[in-house]
Amino acid sequence: MTQLEALYRYEGHPTETAMFALGNLREVYGIRRIRVDEELKTIRLEYDATRLNSPTVLRLLRQTGLVVVEELSLIPLEETAPAAAEPRK
């Protein structure tokens, strides 16, 4: 079993029907966990990559009725390192 996580950003406010469908998405074989952050308007899905692939997960998520805009990176952006300090004299 290969566990993967995907993070998606959605637009608008999820309807009651969409949230109900999202709850039913947990019944799909291979979906392990779903976390919704309404403040950031993101959904994090944990799934078994031996059962599902990324396009299938995105299709299933869109079938709930949510307007999924993009897949976000789970790797934080690196901050620019400060310039190297001048050597001491």
GROMACS elastic network, one bead per residue, 0.5 to 0.9 nm:
[ bonds ]
;  ai    aj funct       b0    kb
    1    48     6  0.62264   500
    1    49     6  0.72382   500
    1    50     6  0.61001   500
    1    51     6  0.84973   500
    2    47     6  0.81741   500
    2    48     6  0.54347   500
    2    49     6  0.52855   500
    2    50     6  0.60635   500
    2    51     6  0.88950   500
    3    32     6  0.85873   500
    3    46     6  0.67855   500
    3    47     6  0.57570   500
    3    49     6  0.60815   500
    3    50     6  0.83765   500
    4    45     6  0.81830   500
    4    46     6  0.56306   500
    4    47     6  0.54700   500
    4    48     6  0.62900   500
    4    49     6  0.62216   500
    5    44     6  0.67748   500
    5    45     6  0.54752   500
    5    47     6  0.63260   500
    5    48     6  0.88445   500
    5    74     6  0.81013   500
    6    43     6  0.81623   500
    6    44     6  0.56446   500
    6    45     6  0.52900   500
    6    46     6  0.65621   500
    6    47     6  0.82455   500
    6    54     6  0.79154   500
    6    57     6  0.87745   500
    6    71     6  0.72473   500
    6    72     6  0.75800   500
    6    73     6  0.78959   500
    6    74     6  0.73019   500
    7    42     6  0.67473   500
    7    43     6  0.57226   500
    7    45     6  0.64757   500
    7    46     6  0.89870   500
    7    70     6  0.86422   500
    7    71     6  0.57660   500
    7    72     6  0.53024   500
    7    73     6  0.68459   500
    7    74     6  0.66865   500
    8    41     6  0.84705   500
    8    42     6  0.54601   500
    8    43     6  0.52465   500
    8    44     6  0.64475   500
    8    45     6  0.83117   500
    8    58     6  0.85157   500
    8    68     6  0.67562   500
    8    69     6  0.74045   500
    8    70     6  0.57154   500
    8    72     6  0.55560   500
    8    73     6  0.87030   500
    9    40     6  0.80065   500
    9    41     6  0.57826   500
    9    43     6  0.64657   500
    9    44     6  0.89746   500
    9    67     6  0.86570   500
    9    68     6  0.59672   500
    9    69     6  0.57092   500
    9    70     6  0.55204   500
    9    71     6  0.63612   500
    9    72     6  0.68728   500
   10    13     6  0.86307   500
   10    14     6  0.88468   500
   10    41     6  0.56687   500
   10    42     6  0.60602   500
   10    43     6  0.76710   500
   10    66     6  0.67342   500
   10    67     6  0.54072   500
   10    69     6  0.52212   500
   10    70     6  0.72648   500
   11    14     6  0.83558   500
   11    41     6  0.69268   500
   11    42     6  0.89637   500
   11    66     6  0.76135   500
   11    67     6  0.55559   500
   11    68     6  0.65380   500
   11    69     6  0.66151   500
   12    41     6  0.82240   500
   12    66     6  0.81859   500
   12    67     6  0.72620   500
   13    38     6  0.82537   500
   13    41     6  0.84414   500
   13    66     6  0.84736   500
   14    17     6  0.80140   500
   14    18     6  0.58511   500
   14    19     6  0.63864   500
   14    38     6  0.88553   500
   14    65     6  0.79846   500
   14    66     6  0.62618   500
   14    67     6  0.85037   500
   15    18     6  0.50961   500
   15    19     6  0.62960   500
   15    20     6  0.86023   500
   15    65     6  0.81231   500
   15    66     6  0.81498   500
   16    19     6  0.51539   500
   16    20     6  0.61492   500
   16    21     6  0.86029   500
   17    20     6  0.50767   500
   17    21     6  0.61417   500
   17    22     6  0.85087   500
   17    64     6  0.79134   500
   17    65     6  0.77572   500
   18    21     6  0.50295   500
   18    22     6  0.60205   500
   18    23     6  0.85997   500
   18    63     6  0.87437   500
   18    64     6  0.51324   500
   18    65     6  0.51517   500
   18    66     6  0.61978   500
   19    23     6  0.62085   500
   19    24     6  0.86651   500
   19    64     6  0.76287   500
   19    65     6  0.86339   500
   19    66     6  0.85661   500
   20    23     6  0.50946   500
   20    24     6  0.64113   500
   20    25     6  0.87756   500
   20    64     6  0.82318   500
   21    25     6  0.62453   500
   21    63     6  0.82784   500
   21    64     6  0.50813   500
   21    65     6  0.78761   500
   22    26     6  0.72978   500
   22    34     6  0.82934   500
   22    61     6  0.73790   500
   22    64     6  0.58493   500
   22    65     6  0.87303   500
   22    66     6  0.88141   500
   23    26     6  0.58683   500
   23    27     6  0.79913   500
   23    34     6  0.83620   500
   24    27     6  0.55264   500
   24    28     6  0.76661   500
   24    64     6  0.89435   500
   25    28     6  0.55178   500
   25    31     6  0.73940   500
   25    34     6  0.85336   500
   25    60     6  0.75855   500
   25    61     6  0.78243   500
   25    64     6  0.80139   500
   26    29     6  0.78613   500
   26    30     6  0.85357   500
   26    31     6  0.57124   500
   26    32     6  0.68356   500
   26    33     6  0.69075   500
   26    34     6  0.72446   500
   27    30     6  0.85400   500
   27    31     6  0.72982   500
   27    32     6  0.89395   500
   28    31     6  0.57290   500
   28    32     6  0.87158   500
   29    32     6  0.82136   500
   29    47     6  0.89988   500
   29    48     6  0.86206   500
   29    51     6  0.75310   500
   29    52     6  0.86096   500
   30    46     6  0.87266   500
   30    47     6  0.54664   500
   30    49     6  0.76531   500
   30    50     6  0.80986   500
   30    51     6  0.55632   500
   30    52     6  0.63726   500
   31    34     6  0.78649   500
   31    45     6  0.73956   500
   31    46     6  0.62939   500
   31    48     6  0.64788   500
   31    51     6  0.88174   500
   31    52     6  0.81702   500
   31    57     6  0.84783   500
   32    45     6  0.75423   500
   32    46     6  0.53275   500
   32    47     6  0.50880   500
   32    48     6  0.71035   500
   33    44     6  0.80127   500
   33    45     6  0.57441   500
   33    47     6  0.70019   500
   34    43     6  0.69660   500
   34    44     6  0.57879   500
   34    46     6  0.64931   500
   34    47     6  0.89468   500
   35    42     6  0.82976   500
   35    43     6  0.56337   500
   35    44     6  0.51087   500
   35    45     6  0.65444   500
   35    46     6  0.87282   500
   36    39     6  0.89764   500
   36    40     6  0.88612   500
   36    41     6  0.74890   500
   36    42     6  0.59786   500
   36    44     6  0.64986   500
   36    45     6  0.88216   500
   37    40     6  0.55835   500
   37    41     6  0.56025   500
   37    42     6  0.52250   500
   37    43     6  0.62346   500
   37    44     6  0.82525   500
   38    42     6  0.66519   500
   38    43     6  0.84023   500
   39    42     6  0.79813   500
   40    43     6  0.89254   500
   42    72     6  0.89056   500
   45    57     6  0.84219   500
   47    50     6  0.88776   500
   47    51     6  0.81693   500
   47    52     6  0.71660   500
   47    53     6  0.86337   500
   47    57     6  0.82843   500
   48    51     6  0.55630   500
   48    52     6  0.61851   500
   48    53     6  0.82842   500
   49    52     6  0.50294   500
   49    53     6  0.57104   500
   49    54     6  0.81541   500
   50    53     6  0.77307   500
   52    55     6  0.84762   500
   52    56     6  0.63181   500
   52    57     6  0.67533   500
   53    56     6  0.54299   500
   53    57     6  0.63072   500
   53    58     6  0.87905   500
   54    57     6  0.51320   500
   54    58     6  0.61948   500
   54    59     6  0.86165   500
   55    58     6  0.50940   500
   55    59     6  0.61182   500
   55    60     6  0.86338   500
   56    59     6  0.50219   500
   56    60     6  0.61328   500
   56    61     6  0.85315   500
   57    60     6  0.51301   500
   57    61     6  0.61375   500
   57    62     6  0.86529   500
   58    61     6  0.50542   500
   58    62     6  0.61865   500
   58    63     6  0.86274   500
   58    68     6  0.81798   500
   58    71     6  0.86055   500
   59    62     6  0.51533   500
   59    63     6  0.61991   500
   60    63     6  0.50938   500
   60    64     6  0.68631   500
   61    64     6  0.55510   500
   61    65     6  0.77097   500
   61    66     6  0.70859   500
   61    67     6  0.89471   500
   61    68     6  0.76983   500
   62    65     6  0.56633   500
   62    66     6  0.55843   500
   62    67     6  0.65562   500
   62    68     6  0.62976   500
   63    66     6  0.74051   500
   64    67     6  0.89472   500
   65    68     6  0.88237   500
   68    71     6  0.81488   500
   72    75     6  0.89089   500
   73    76     6  0.73473   500
   73    77     6  0.88440   500
   75    78     6  0.87852   500
   76    79     6  0.89806   500
   78    81     6  0.84666   500
   79    82     6  0.89538   500
   80    83     6  0.88301   500
   81    84     6  0.83249   500
   82    85     6  0.83884   500
   83    86     6  0.88923   500
   84    87     6  0.87988   500
   85    88     6  0.87424   500
